[in-house]
Amino acid sequence: MGKVVKNYVHQFPNLSLEATVQPITRNVLRVALTITAAFEWNERIHGSVEPWWIWVEDAENEHFYHSEYFLLSKKQKDEPQVLIFNIPIFEPLPPQYFVRAVSDRWLGKSFLSFFFVCVYEV
């Protein structure tokens, strides 16, 4: 049964997130988020798309700066997908922003796989 269990584990949806941050103005950051699927697609289990919620949050102030509904299709699975969005910066500056991906189908499947530190000097 070990081989069967291993195959099912590799089909469990998993994403890899990588963010690049660029200041646009004193009050706005541009985030380029690269999303890569890191699982084996099984049409019987996943269907034609896997829906995800992507959001940027600040753990200290408990603010959500951006949220977006993202659909990963079977055709897009093998290529990294890039989402580009802007987020506001408020005073006082938080030390960290967290990018989170949460599956809309798989209960409890959440990724907090990247955080970045915002240091901005005047």
N, CA, C and O atoms as CSV, one atom per row, in Angstrom:
chain,resi,resn,atom,element,x,y,z
A,1,MET,N,N,0.817,-1.213,0.000
A,1,MET,CA,C,0.000,0.000,0.000
A,1,MET,C,C,0.850,1.262,0.000
A,1,MET,O,O,0.347,2.351,-0.277
A,2,GLY,N,N,2.136,1.121,0.309
A,2,GLY,CA,C,3.007,2.300,0.384
A,2,GLY,C,C,3.093,3.050,-0.930
A,2,GLY,O,O,3.097,4.281,-0.938
A,3,LYS,N,N,3.163,2.332,-2.041
A,3,LYS,CA,C,3.264,2.971,-3.350
A,3,LYS,C,C,1.981,3.741,-3.689
A,3,LYS,O,O,2.040,4.835,-4.251
A,4,VAL,N,N,0.840,3.171,-3.350
A,4,VAL,CA,C,-0.448,3.836,-3.601
A,4,VAL,C,C,-0.549,5.115,-2.768
A,4,VAL,O,O,-0.956,6.161,-3.275
A,5,VAL,N,N,-0.181,5.028,-1.496
A,5,VAL,CA,C,-0.223,6.202,-0.620
A,5,VAL,C,C,0.719,7.276,-1.137
A,5,VAL,O,O,0.367,8.456,-1.142
A,6,LYS,N,N,1.915,6.885,-1.572
A,6,LYS,CA,C,2.888,7.844,-2.109
A,6,LYS,C,C,2.320,8.565,-3.329
A,6,LYS,O,O,2.482,9.779,-3.453
A,7,ASN,N,N,1.657,7.838,-4.233
A,7,ASN,CA,C,1.056,8.460,-5.412
A,7,ASN,C,C,-0.015,9.480,-5.029
A,7,ASN,O,O,-0.088,10.555,-5.624
A,8,TYR,N,N,-0.840,9.149,-4.042
A,8,TYR,CA,C,-1.879,10.088,-3.605
A,8,TYR,C,C,-1.291,11.316,-2.921
A,8,TYR,O,O,-1.815,12.419,-3.073
A,9,VAL,N,N,-0.224,11.138,-2.181
A,9,VAL,CA,C,0.427,12.280,-1.520
A,9,VAL,C,C,0.968,13.254,-2.561
A,9,VAL,O,O,0.878,14.466,-2.371
A,10,HIS,N,N,1.525,12.749,-3.653
A,10,HIS,CA,C,2.055,13.622,-4.708
A,10,HIS,C,C,0.942,14.329,-5.483
A,10,HIS,O,O,1.215,15.300,-6.189
A,11,GLN,N,N,-0.296,13.870,-5.368
A,11,GLN,CA,C,-1.423,14.515,-6.037
A,11,GLN,C,C,-2.096,15.562,-5.162
A,11,GLN,O,O,-2.977,16.286,-5.624
A,12,PHE,N,N,-1.687,15.645,-3.909
A,12,PHE,CA,C,-2.255,16.638,-2.995
A,12,PHE,C,C,-1.792,18.023,-3.447
A,12,PHE,O,O,-0.588,18.238,-3.584
A,13,PRO,N,N,-2.715,18.983,-3.686
A,13,PRO,CA,C,-2.330,20.288,-4.226
A,13,PRO,C,C,-1.294,20.994,-3.353
A,13,PRO,O,O,-1.432,21.088,-2.133
A,14,ASN,N,N,-0.263,21.480,-4.017
A,14,ASN,CA,C,0.831,22.154,-3.345
A,14,ASN,C,C,1.341,23.253,-4.271
A,14,ASN,O,O,1.544,23.011,-5.460
A,15,LEU,N,N,1.547,24.445,-3.746
A,15,LEU,CA,C,2.051,25.554,-4.537
A,15,LEU,C,C,3.375,26.041,-3.979
A,15,LEU,O,O,3.644,25.948,-2.781
A,16,SER,N,N,4.185,26.559,-4.876
A,16,SER,CA,C,5.404,27.243,-4.489
A,16,SER,C,C,5.211,28.716,-4.830
A,16,SER,O,O,4.864,29.048,-5.964
A,17,LEU,N,N,5.434,29.610,-3.851
A,17,LEU,CA,C,5.235,31.041,-4.052
A,17,LEU,C,C,6.567,31.770,-3.924
A,17,LEU,O,O,7.361,31.487,-3.027
A,18,GLU,N,N,6.798,32.709,-4.831
A,18,GLU,CA,C,7.993,33.544,-4.769
A,18,GLU,C,C,7.590,34.961,-5.141
A,18,GLU,O,O,6.974,35.175,-6.186
A,19,ALA,N,N,7.926,35.922,-4.308
A,19,ALA,CA,C,7.519,37.311,-4.542
A,19,ALA,C,C,8.730,38.203,-4.771
A,19,ALA,O,O,9.777,38.047,-4.141
A,20,THR,N,N,8.553,39.140,-5.691
A,20,THR,CA,C,9.523,40.199,-5.939
A,20,THR,C,C,8.810,41.504,-5.644
A,20,THR,O,O,7.710,41.748,-6.140
A,21,VAL,N,N,9.443,42.343,-4.832
A,21,VAL,CA,C,8.808,43.577,-4.371
A,21,VAL,C,C,9.575,44.774,-4.905
A,21,VAL,O,O,10.806,44.791,-4.911
A,22,GLN,N,N,8.816,45.788,-5.358
A,22,GLN,CA,C,9.428,47.005,-5.879
A,22,GLN,C,C,8.632,48.205,-5.382
A,22,GLN,O,O,7.415,48.243,-5.564
A,23,PRO,N,N,9.283,49.187,-4.759
A,23,PRO,CA,C,8.547,50.396,-4.360
A,23,PRO,C,C,8.182,51.213,-5.598
A,23,PRO,O,O,9.022,51.448,-6.467
A,24,ILE,N,N,6.933,51.640,-5.669
A,24,ILE,CA,C,6.464,52.474,-6.770
A,24,ILE,C,C,6.475,53.944,-6.335
A,24,ILE,O,O,7.040,54.802,-7.015
A,25,THR,N,N,5.853,54.211,-5.214
A,25,THR,CA,C,5.887,55.538,-4.589
A,25,THR,C,C,6.147,55.320,-3.108
A,25,THR,O,O,6.377,54.195,-2.666
A,26,ARG,N,N,6.110,56.401,-2.351
A,26,ARG,CA,C,6.318,56.286,-0.905
A,26,ARG,C,C,5.204,55.484,-0.241
A,26,ARG,O,O,5.408,54.928,0.838
A,27,ASN,N,N,4.030,55.414,-0.868
A,27,ASN,CA,C,2.873,54.757,-0.274
A,27,ASN,C,C,2.416,53.495,-0.997
A,27,ASN,O,O,1.398,52.912,-0.623
A,28,VAL,N,N,3.143,53.062,-2.021
A,28,VAL,CA,C,2.688,51.915,-2.819
A,28,VAL,C,C,3.863,50.996,-3.138
A,28,VAL,O,O,4.940,51.449,-3.525
A,29,LEU,N,N,3.631,49.690,-2.967
A,29,LEU,CA,C,4.584,48.660,-3.370
A,29,LEU,C,C,3.976,47.832,-4.497
A,29,LEU,O,O,2.788,47.511,-4.464
A,30,ARG,N,N,4.781,47.489,-5.486
A,30,ARG,CA,C,4.346,46.568,-6.528
A,30,ARG,C,C,4.912,45.193,-6.191
A,30,ARG,O,O,6.101,45.045,-5.907
A,31,VAL,N,N,4.041,44.195,-6.227
A,31,VAL,CA,C,4.425,42.820,-5.921
A,31,VAL,C,C,4.223,41.977,-7.173
A,31,VAL,O,O,3.140,41.967,-7.759
A,32,ALA,N,N,5.273,41.270,-7.576
A,32,ALA,CA,C,5.186,40.289,-8.661
A,32,ALA,C,C,5.295,38.923,-8.000
A,32,ALA,O,O,6.363,38.537,-7.525
A,33,LEU,N,N,4.188,38.197,-7.971
A,33,LEU,CA,C,4.119,36.901,-7.300
A,33,LEU,C,C,4.168,35.784,-8.343
A,33,LEU,O,O,3.295,35.690,-9.206
A,34,THR,N,N,5.195,34.942,-8.252
A,34,THR,CA,C,5.333,33.797,-9.151
A,34,THR,C,C,4.783,32.566,-8.441
A,34,THR,O,O,5.239,32.204,-7.356
A,35,ILE,N,N,3.797,31.928,-9.069
A,35,ILE,CA,C,3.126,30.760,-8.501
A,35,ILE,C,C,3.460,29.552,-9.363
A,35,ILE,O,O,3.230,29.545,-10.573
A,36,THR,N,N,4.006,28.533,-8.714
A,36,THR,CA,C,4.366,27.297,-9.418
A,36,THR,C,C,3.660,26.124,-8.749
A,36,THR,O,O,3.739,25.952,-7.533
A,37,ALA,N,N,2.972,25.324,-9.548
A,37,ALA,CA,C,2.312,24.129,-9.024
A,37,ALA,C,C,3.364,23.063,-8.759
A,37,ALA,O,O,4.230,22.809,-9.596
A,38,ALA,N,N,3.284,22.445,-7.595
A,38,ALA,CA,C,4.265,21.433,-7.197
A,38,ALA,C,C,3.548,20.137,-6.820
A,38,ALA,O,O,3.752,19.594,-5.735
A,39,PHE,N,N,2.708,19.652,-7.730
A,39,PHE,CA,C,1.977,18.404,-7.494
A,39,PHE,C,C,1.635,17.761,-8.828
A,39,PHE,O,O,1.695,18.405,-9.875
A,40,GLU,N,N,1.280,16.497,-8.777
A,40,GLU,CA,C,0.881,15.768,-9.976
A,40,GLU,C,C,-0.619,15.935,-10.192
A,40,GLU,O,O,-1.421,15.685,-9.291
A,41,TRP,N,N,-0.981,16.358,-11.386
A,41,TRP,CA,C,-2.384,16.620,-11.704
A,41,TRP,C,C,-3.085,15.320,-12.064
A,41,TRP,O,O,-2.610,14.557,-12.906
A,42,ASN,N,N,-4.229,15.073,-11.414
A,42,ASN,CA,C,-5.072,13.929,-11.732
A,42,ASN,C,C,-6.460,14.494,-12.027
A,42,ASN,O,O,-7.134,14.994,-11.126
A,43,GLU,N,N,-6.880,14.417,-13.273
A,43,GLU,CA,C,-8.145,15.034,-13.670
A,43,GLU,C,C,-9.338,14.479,-12.887
A,43,GLU,O,O,-10.314,15.193,-12.660
A,44,ARG,N,N,-9.266,13.238,-12.484
A,44,ARG,CA,C,-10.348,12.649,-11.692
A,44,ARG,C,C,-10.464,13.321,-10.321
A,44,ARG,O,O,-11.565,13.465,-9.791
A,45,ILE,N,N,-9.348,13.725,-9.758
A,45,ILE,CA,C,-9.345,14.370,-8.438
A,45,ILE,C,C,-9.477,15.879,-8.553
A,45,ILE,O,O,-10.248,16.490,-7.814
A,46,HIS,N,N,-8.729,16.494,-9.477
A,46,HIS,CA,C,-8.648,17.945,-9.558
A,46,HIS,C,C,-9.614,18.573,-10.556
A,46,HIS,O,O,-9.885,19.772,-10.484
A,47,GLY,N,N,-10.125,17.792,-11.465
A,47,GLY,CA,C,-10.981,18.363,-12.499
A,47,GLY,C,C,-10.138,19.161,-13.479
A,47,GLY,O,O,-8.978,18.825,-13.717
A,48,SER,N,N,-10.708,20.212,-14.046
A,48,SER,CA,C,-9.962,21.009,-15.029
A,48,SER,C,C,-9.272,22.214,-14.398
A,48,SER,O,O,-8.353,22.774,-14.995
A,49,VAL,N,N,-9.702,22.628,-13.187
A,49,VAL,CA,C,-9.061,23.766,-12.508
A,49,VAL,C,C,-8.986,23.514,-11.004
A,49,VAL,O,O,-9.787,22.770,-10.438
A,50,GLU,N,N,-8.003,24.156,-10.376
A,50,GLU,CA,C,-7.888,24.191,-8.917
A,50,GLU,C,C,-7.982,25.657,-8.501
A,50,GLU,O,O,-7.112,26.449,-8.861
A,51,PRO,N,N,-9.025,26.038,-7.745
A,51,PRO,CA,C,-9.166,27.435,-7.329
A,51,PRO,C,C,-8.404,27.728,-6.029
A,51,PRO,O,O,-8.359,26.891,-5.127
A,52,TRP,N,N,-7.810,28.915,-5.942
A,52,TRP,CA,C,-7.033,29.351,-4.784
A,52,TRP,C,C,-7.380,30.796,-4.456
A,52,TRP,O,O,-7.750,31.568,-5.341
A,53,TRP,N,N,-7.263,31.152,-3.210
A,53,TRP,CA,C,-7.329,32.534,-2.762
A,53,TRP,C,C,-5.904,32.958,-2.426
A,53,TRP,O,O,-5.214,32.288,-1.658
A,54,ILE,N,N,-5.475,34.064,-3.001
A,54,ILE,CA,C,-4.154,34.627,-2.732
A,54,ILE,C,C,-4.385,35.933,-1.990
A,54,ILE,O,O,-5.171,36.769,-2.434
A,55,TRP,N,N,-3.707,36.112,-0.863
A,55,TRP,CA,C,-3.829,37.393,-0.196
A,55,TRP,C,C,-2.534,37.796,0.488
A,55,TRP,O,O,-1.686,36.970,0.823
A,56,VAL,N,N,-2.420,39.110,0.680
A,56,VAL,CA,C,-1.279,39.691,1.380
A,56,VAL,C,C,-1.814,40.270,2.673
A,56,VAL,O,O,-2.782,41.029,2.678
A,57,GLU,N,N,-1.170,39.901,3.766
A,57,GLU,CA,C,-1.632,40.352,5.069
A,57,GLU,C,C,-0.466,40.819,5.917
A,57,GLU,O,O,0.695,40.516,5.645
A,58,ASP,N,N,-0.810,41.561,6.945
A,58,ASP,CA,C,0.155,42.040,7.922
A,58,ASP,C,C,-0.219,41.415,9.255
A,58,ASP,O,O,-1.279,41.711,9.807
A,59,ALA,N,N,0.632,40.564,9.767
A,59,ALA,CA,C,0.305,39.828,10.990
A,59,ALA,C,C,0.189,40.734,12.207
A,59,ALA,O,O,-0.619,40.459,13.095
A,60,GLU,N,N,0.963,41.793,12.272
A,60,GLU,CA,C,0.928,42.662,13.454
A,60,GLU,C,C,-0.358,43.478,13.547
A,60,GLU,O,O,-0.998,43.534,14.597
A,61,ASN,N,N,-0.724,44.108,12.437
A,61,ASN,CA,C,-1.904,44.982,12.444
A,61,ASN,C,C,-3.172,44.268,12.021
A,61,ASN,O,O,-4.263,44.835,12.090
A,62,GLU,N,N,-3.033,43.035,11.587
A,62,GLU,CA,C,-4.160,42.231,11.136
A,62,GLU,C,C,-4.938,42.901,10.008
A,62,GLU,O,O,-6.169,42.899,10.002
A,63,HIS,N,N,-4.209,43.471,9.059
A,63,HIS,CA,C,-4.809,44.068,7.871
A,63,HIS,C,C,-4.613,43.151,6.674
A,63,HIS,O,O,-3.601,42.459,6.566
A,64,PHE,N,N,-5.594,43.153,5.777
A,64,PHE,CA,C,-5.444,42.500,4.492
A,64,PHE,C,C,-5.180,43.596,3.473
A,64,PHE,O,O,-5.971,44.530,3.342
A,65,TYR,N,N,-4.072,43.487,2.752
A,65,TYR,CA,C,-3.694,44.516,1.792
A,65,TYR,C,C,-4.125,44.175,0.377
A,65,TYR,O,O,-4.317,45.069,-0.447
A,66,HIS,N,N,-4.280,42.888,0.089
A,66,HIS,CA,C,-4.690,42.476,-1.252
A,66,HIS,C,C,-5.282,41.078,-1.168
A,66,HIS,O,O,-4.798,40.238,-0.409
A,67,SER,N,N,-6.323,40.830,-1.943
A,67,SER,CA,C,-6.851,39.471,-2.084
A,67,SER,C,C,-7.231,39.271,-3.542
A,67,SER,O,O,-7.661,40.198,-4.228
A,68,GLU,N,N,-7.062,38.034,-3.993
A,68,GLU,CA,C,-7.331,37.725,-5.388
A,68,GLU,C,C,-7.701,36.250,-5.516
A,68,GLU,O,O,-7.087,35.383,-4.893
A,69,TYR,N,N,-8.709,35.986,-6.330
A,69,TYR,CA,C,-9.133,34.620,-6.626
A,69,TYR,C,C,-8.325,34.154,-7.819
A,69,TYR,O,O,-8.354,34.787,-8.874
A,70,PHE,N,N,-7.603,33.054,-7.667
A,70,PHE,CA,C,-6.693,32.561,-8.695
A,70,PHE,C,C,-7.104,31.154,-9.112
A,70,PHE,O,O,-7.263,30.272,-8.268
A,71,LEU,N,N,-7.273,30.949,-10.412
A,71,LEU,CA,C,-7.623,29.636,-10.941
A,71,LEU,C,C,-6.404,29.046,-11.648
A,71,LEU,O,O,-5.890,29.618,-12.609
A,72,LEU,N,N,-5.960,27.910,-11.163
A,72,LEU,CA,C,-4.861,27.187,-11.794
A,72,LEU,C,C,-5.478,26.093,-12.653
A,72,LEU,O,O,-6.089,25.162,-12.127
A,73,SER,N,N,-5.324,26.196,-13.958
A,73,SER,CA,C,-5.896,25.183,-14.846
A,73,SER,C,C,-4.865,24.104,-15.152
A,73,SER,O,O,-3.666,24.282,-14.935
A,74,LYS,N,N,-5.350,23.009,-15.650
A,74,LYS,CA,C,-4.480,21.887,-15.991
A,74,LYS,C,C,-3.464,22.302,-17.052
A,74,LYS,O,O,-2.318,21.853,-17.018
A,75,LYS,N,N,-3.866,23.149,-17.987
A,75,LYS,CA,C,-2.973,23.606,-19.050
A,75,LYS,C,C,-1.858,24.502,-18.510
A,75,LYS,O,O,-0.758,24.519,-19.063
A,76,GLN,N,N,-2.131,25.245,-17.438
A,76,GLN,CA,C,-1.153,26.167,-16.859
A,76,GLN,C,C,-0.247,25.508,-15.835
A,76,GLN,O,O,0.725,26.120,-15.392
A,77,LYS,N,N,-0.540,24.288,-15.453
A,77,LYS,CA,C,0.124,23.642,-14.326
A,77,LYS,C,C,1.634,23.552,-14.464
A,77,LYS,O,O,2.353,23.694,-13.475
A,78,ASP,N,N,2.125,23.319,-15.672
A,78,ASP,CA,C,3.557,23.110,-15.864
A,78,ASP,C,C,4.351,24.398,-16.063
A,78,ASP,O,O,5.577,24.352,-16.158
A,79,GLU,N,N,3.685,25.532,-16.129
A,79,GLU,CA,C,4.362,26.807,-16.319
A,79,GLU,C,C,4.139,27.696,-15.106
A,79,GLU,O,O,3.028,27.738,-14.577
A,80,PRO,N,N,5.173,28.413,-14.649
A,80,PRO,CA,C,4.970,29.354,-13.551
A,80,PRO,C,C,4.006,30.465,-13.975
A,80,PRO,O,O,4.099,30.989,-15.085
A,81,GLN,N,N,3.089,30.813,-13.086
A,81,GLN,CA,C,2.121,31.883,-13.329
A,81,GLN,C,C,2.548,33.110,-12.528
A,81,GLN,O,O,2.998,32.980,-11.390
A,82,VAL,N,N,2.412,34.292,-13.110
A,82,VAL,CA,C,2.831,35.521,-12.438
A,82,VAL,C,C,1.622,36.421,-12.226
A,82,VAL,O,O,0.908,36.756,-13.171
A,83,LEU,N,N,1.404,36.806,-10.979
A,83,LEU,CA,C,0.379,37.794,-10.632
A,83,LEU,C,C,1.103,39.070,-10.241
A,83,LEU,O,O,2.038,39.032,-9.441
A,84,ILE,N,N,0.682,40.196,-10.794
A,84,ILE,CA,C,1.278,41.486,-10.456
A,84,ILE,C,C,0.185,42.353,-9.877
A,84,ILE,O,O,-0.875,42.521,-10.480
A,85,PHE,N,N,0.449,42.912,-8.689
A,85,PHE,CA,C,-0.525,43.771,-8.035
A,85,PHE,C,C,0.202,44.780,-7.156
A,85,PHE,O,O,1.375,44.608,-6.825
A,86,ASN,N,N,-0.510,45.823,-6.790
A,86,ASN,CA,C,0.039,46.862,-5.924
A,86,ASN,C,C,-0.620,46.786,-4.558
A,86,ASN,O,O,-1.800,46.456,-4.440
A,87,ILE,N,N,0.161,47.097,-3.521
A,87,ILE,CA,C,-0.390,47.152,-2.172
A,87,ILE,C,C,-0.020,48.490,-1.541
A,87,ILE,O,O,1.046,49.035,-1.826
A,88,PRO,N,N,-0.884,49.019,-0.692
A,88,PRO,CA,C,-0.574,50.292,-0.028
A,88,PRO,C,C,0.372,50.092,1.156
A,88,PRO,O,O,0.449,49.009,1.736
A,89,ILE,N,N,1.077,51.150,1.492
A,89,ILE,CA,C,1.931,51.164,2.671
A,89,ILE,C,C,1.357,52.198,3.630
A,89,ILE,O,O,1.112,53.343,3.249
A,90,PHE,N,N,1.145,51.786,4.878
A,90,PHE,CA,C,0.613,52.686,5.892
A,90,PHE,C,C,1.650,52.901,6.988
A,90,PHE,O,O,2.491,52.038,7.241
A,91,GLU,N,N,1.580,54.035,7.618
A,91,GLU,CA,C,2.426,54.323,8.779
A,91,GLU,C,C,1.709,53.832,10.020
A,91,GLU,O,O,0.490,53.980,10.099
A,92,PRO,N,N,2.382,53.269,10.972
A,92,PRO,CA,C,3.790,52.885,10.973
A,92,PRO,C,C,4.010,51.674,10.084
A,92,PRO,O,O,3.128,50.830,9.925
A,93,LEU,N,N,5.201,51.605,9.511
A,93,LEU,CA,C,5.520,50.515,8.598
A,93,LEU,C,C,5.585,49.189,9.339
A,93,LEU,O,O,6.261,49.088,10.363
A,94,PRO,N,N,4.895,48.175,8.838
A,94,PRO,CA,C,5.004,46.848,9.471
A,94,PRO,C,C,6.349,46.220,9.116
A,94,PRO,O,O,6.880,46.481,8.037
A,95,PRO,N,N,6.900,45.413,9.987
A,95,PRO,CA,C,8.191,44.787,9.687
A,95,PRO,C,C,8.079,43.678,8.638
A,95,PRO,O,O,9.064,43.353,7.975
A,96,GLN,N,N,6.884,43.096,8.482
A,96,GLN,CA,C,6.718,41.989,7.534
A,96,GLN,C,C,5.346,42.041,6.881
A,96,GLN,O,O,4.365,42.481,7.482
A,97,TYR,N,N,5.302,41.585,5.650
A,97,TYR,CA,C,4.063,41.305,4.949
A,97,TYR,C,C,4.082,39.809,4.636
A,97,TYR,O,O,5.129,39.259,4.294
A,98,PHE,N,N,2.943,39.159,4.750
A,98,PHE,CA,C,2.848,37.734,4.479
A,98,PHE,C,C,1.997,37.513,3.237
A,98,PHE,O,O,0.925,38.101,3.094
A,99,VAL,N,N,2.486,36.659,2.341
A,99,VAL,CA,C,1.713,36.240,1.174
A,99,VAL,C,C,1.188,34.845,1.481
A,99,VAL,O,O,1.956,33.943,1.813
A,100,ARG,N,N,-0.123,34.674,1.368
A,100,ARG,CA,C,-0.742,33.395,1.713
A,100,ARG,C,C,-1.576,32.903,0.528
A,100,ARG,O,O,-2.263,33.682,-0.132
A,101,ALA,N,N,-1.502,31.603,0.276
A,101,ALA,CA,C,-2.346,30.946,-0.735
A,101,ALA,C,C,-3.195,29.913,-0.011
A,101,ALA,O,O,-2.671,29.055,0.699
A,102,VAL,N,N,-4.514,29.998,-0.194
A,102,VAL,CA,C,-5.440,29.093,0.475
A,102,VAL,C,C,-6.309,28.425,-0.584
A,102,VAL,O,O,-6.912,29.097,-1.422
A,103,SER,N,N,-6.367,27.109,-0.539
A,103,SER,CA,C,-7.183,26.373,-1.488
A,103,SER,C,C,-8.666,26.625,-1.214
A,103,SER,O,O,-9.109,26.656,-0.065
A,104,ASP,N,N,-9.413,26.803,-2.293
A,104,ASP,CA,C,-10.856,27.014,-2.164
A,104,ASP,C,C,-11.605,25.688,-2.079
A,104,ASP,O,O,-12.789,25.673,-1.743
A,105,ARG,N,N,-10.936,24.577,-2.376
A,105,ARG,CA,C,-11.571,23.261,-2.357
A,105,ARG,C,C,-11.090,22.361,-1.231
A,105,ARG,O,O,-11.887,21.645,-0.625
A,106,TRP,N,N,-9.816,22.389,-0.952
A,106,TRP,CA,C,-9.206,21.458,-0.012
A,106,TRP,C,C,-9.212,22.091,1.372
A,106,TRP,O,O,-8.491,23.057,1.620
A,107,LEU,N,N,-10.000,21.565,2.245
A,107,LEU,CA,C,-10.162,22.094,3.594
A,107,LEU,C,C,-8.835,22.097,4.344
A,107,LEU,O,O,-8.159,21.073,4.440
A,108,GLY,N,N,-8.477,23.252,4.868
A,108,GLY,CA,C,-7.265,23.371,5.667
A,108,GLY,C,C,-5.987,23.446,4.856
A,108,GLY,O,O,-4.904,23.450,5.441
A,109,LYS,N,N,-6.064,23.506,3.521
A,109,LYS,CA,C,-4.862,23.557,2.697
A,109,LYS,C,C,-4.481,25.011,2.488
A,109,LYS,O,O,-5.104,25.723,1.701
A,110,SER,N,N,-3.453,25.441,3.199
A,110,SER,CA,C,-3.019,26.822,3.169
A,110,SER,C,C,-1.499,26.857,3.102
A,110,SER,O,O,-0.824,26.017,3.698
A,111,PHE,N,N,-0.965,27.833,2.373
A,111,PHE,CA,C,0.480,27.997,2.284
A,111,PHE,C,C,0.849,29.389,2.734
A,111,PHE,O,O,0.350,30.377,2.195
A,112,LEU,N,N,1.703,29.471,3.701
A,112,LEU,CA,C,2.305,30.734,4.099
A,112,LEU,C,C,3.778,30.553,3.794
A,112,LEU,O,O,4.608,30.420,4.694
A,113,SER,N,N,4.084,30.552,2.505
A,113,SER,CA,C,5.416,30.122,2.122
A,113,SER,C,C,6.367,31.260,1.831
A,113,SER,O,O,7.520,31.014,1.474
A,114,PHE,N,N,5.923,32.497,1.970
A,114,PHE,CA,C,6.849,33.577,1.712
A,114,PHE,C,C,6.483,34.785,2.550
A,114,PHE,O,O,5.307,35.117,2.698
A,115,PHE,N,N,7.459,35.418,3.077
A,115,PHE,CA,C,7.251,36.717,3.685
A,115,PHE,C,C,8.382,37.610,3.243
A,115,PHE,O,O,9.472,37.141,2.918
A,116,PHE,N,N,8.118,38.898,3.232
A,116,PHE,CA,C,9.179,39.826,2.911
A,116,PHE,C,C,9.178,40.955,3.911
A,116,PHE,O,O,8.147,41.315,4.477
A,117,VAL,N,N,10.355,41.503,4.113
A,117,VAL,CA,C,10.539,42.601,5.064
A,117,VAL,C,C,10.545,43.889,4.261
A,117,VAL,O,O,11.245,44.008,3.256
A,118,CYS,N,N,9.771,44.833,4.710
A,118,CYS,CA,C,9.676,46.118,4.040
A,118,CYS,C,C,10.509,47.137,4.810
A,118,CYS,O,O,10.125,47.570,5.896
A,119,VAL,N,N,11.632,47.511,4.250
A,119,VAL,CA,C,12.460,48.562,4.844
A,119,VAL,C,C,12.481,49.693,3.847
A,119,VAL,O,O,12.930,49.518,2.714
A,120,TYR,N,N,12.007,50.834,4.248
A,120,TYR,CA,C,11.864,51.971,3.351
A,120,TYR,C,C,12.437,53.194,4.029
A,120,TYR,O,O,11.926,53.631,5.061
A,121,GLU,N,N,13.482,53.747,3.470
A,121,GLU,CA,C,14.099,54.929,4.048
A,121,GLU,C,C,13.678,56.155,3.276
A,121,GLU,O,O,13.558,56.124,2.051
A,122,VAL,N,N,13.452,57.238,4.000
A,122,VAL,CA,C,13.038,58.495,3.388
A,122,VAL,C,C,14.260,59.259,2.932
A,122,VAL,O,O,14.134,60.355,2.385
